[in-house]
Structure formats: structure tokens, C-alpha cells
């Protein structure tokens, strides 16, 4: 008999032979499972480890570490780190999200100032960087989510306020 199996006798039933079943892992109590059930792996430790790794990735990102470096340090793909950070950001309460958004905008502004000087001096690479920073700022501020036709609606509202409800002066 192999060490990976244990024998369960059937007391009081002489006609039935003993059954060989896989041995339970050391952290599983036999009382926890009925005879014939396969033990489920302990998921709490695995889940805690996953949540800890996500939180660590998020904290590193907030500290200014770039995603490829975080991915290399945690031995995962950069897209995984990007997904973790996106999911963590979605879990943040709105007040905390505003604080993080303000920090990120301040970082972008700090990068934008010297790049803008270089771009205005004619540096083509700096022009590209300035445009990328401006795109990122627009996403943080939600400017990309603005509905088309919004300016026309504002204009029509102003017309009604200035000229009256019927649009006549």
C-alpha cells in the first residue's frame, strides 16, 4: 500500500473490504469532510496572498514606480499589474479617488512644465511628450467622456437665460 493512501475499515460489516482513499493534506481535518468527498484546497491563504500582492502593487504605483518595474519585481506580466491597479482604483471611495487624482495631476503638471519649454523651443520629442501628458490629464479630468453636442446644449441654455424661454430678445 502506498504512503499516499490510507485504509478505512468498515467495522461491523465483514463482507466489505477496506477501502483505499487518498490521504488528506496535513492541514485538513478528517472530520471536516464526509467519506468520499474530495478535500477542497484551502483558498483563504491563497486569496490573502493575492490581495496582499495587489495592494503592494497599488502602493508601489502610488509611490511612483512604473508598471514594468512592479511587474518584474512581482514576477507577473505588466498587463496583470495594470489590471490589478485598475481594479484597486475602482474599489477606492470617491473622496480618496479625488485625492489620488489630485496627486497624479500634480505629477503630470510637474512633468509638463519642463517638457512644454522644450516643445516650444522646437524639440519634436518634447512635443510628443507634451501631447501624451495632455491626453493623460484629459482622461484624469474626464474631458474625454464629455458628450458630443455638450457645447451646443450649453449655448442653447445660455440663449434661453439671456433672451428668455422662447429664445427671442
ChimeraX attribute file (.defattr): number of C-alpha atoms within 10 A of each C-alpha:
attribute: neighborCount
match mode: 1-to-1
recipient: residues
	/A:1	7
	/A:2	8
	/A:3	7
	/A:4	11
	/A:5	13
	/A:6	15
	/A:7	13
	/A:8	12
	/A:9	13
	/A:10	12
	/A:11	9
	/A:12	7
	/A:13	9
	/A:14	9
	/A:15	7
	/A:16	10
	/A:17	12
	/A:18	14
	/A:19	12
	/A:20	14
	/A:21	14
	/A:22	15
	/A:23	15
	/A:24	15
	/A:25	12
	/A:26	7
	/A:27	8
	/A:28	14
	/A:29	10
	/A:30	13
	/A:31	7
	/A:32	9
	/A:33	13
	/A:34	9
	/A:35	10
	/A:36	8
	/A:37	8
	/A:38	11
	/A:39	16
	/A:40	9
	/A:41	11
	/A:42	10
	/A:43	9
	/A:44	9
	/A:45	10
	/A:46	11
	/A:47	11
	/A:48	11
	/A:49	12
	/A:50	12
	/A:51	14
	/A:52	12
	/A:53	15
	/A:54	20
	/A:55	15
	/A:56	15
	/A:57	24
	/A:58	23
	/A:59	13
	/A:60	15
	/A:61	17
	/A:62	14
	/A:63	9
	/A:64	11
	/A:65	13
	/A:66	14
	/A:67	20
	/A:68	15
	/A:69	14
	/A:70	20
	/A:71	17
	/A:72	12
	/A:73	10
	/A:74	15
	/A:75	10
	/A:76	12
	/A:77	13
	/A:78	17
	/A:79	12
	/A:80	13
	/A:81	25
	/A:82	18
	/A:83	12
	/A:84	18
	/A:85	21
	/A:86	12
	/A:87	13
	/A:88	15
	/A:89	15
	/A:90	11
	/A:91	10
	/A:92	12
	/A:93	9
	/A:94	11
	/A:95	9
	/A:96	11
	/A:97	14
	/A:98	13
	/A:99	11
	/A:100	15
	/A:101	15
	/A:102	14
	/A:103	13
	/A:104	17
	/A:105	18
	/A:106	13
	/A:107	12
	/A:108	16
	/A:109	15
	/A:110	11
	/A:111	14
	/A:112	20
	/A:113	12
	/A:114	12
	/A:115	21
	/A:116	17
	/A:117	14
	/A:118	16
	/A:119	19
	/A:120	11
	/A:121	11
	/A:122	11
	/A:123	13
	/A:124	12
	/A:125	11
	/A:126	19
	/A:127	18
	/A:128	13
	/A:129	16
	/A:130	22
	/A:131	15
	/A:132	13
	/A:133	18
	/A:134	15
	/A:135	14
	/A:136	16
	/A:137	19
	/A:138	14
	/A:139	12
	/A:140	15
	/A:141	13
	/A:142	10
	/A:143	11
	/A:144	13
	/A:145	9
	/A:146	9
	/A:147	8
	/A:148	9
	/A:149	9
	/A:150	10
	/A:151	11
	/A:152	10
	/A:153	11
	/A:154	11
	/A:155	12
	/A:156	13
	/A:157	15
	/A:158	13
	/A:159	16
	/A:160	15
	/A:161	12
	/A:162	12
	/A:163	12
	/A:164	12
	/A:165	11
	/A:166	9
	/A:167	13
	/A:168	9
	/A:169	9
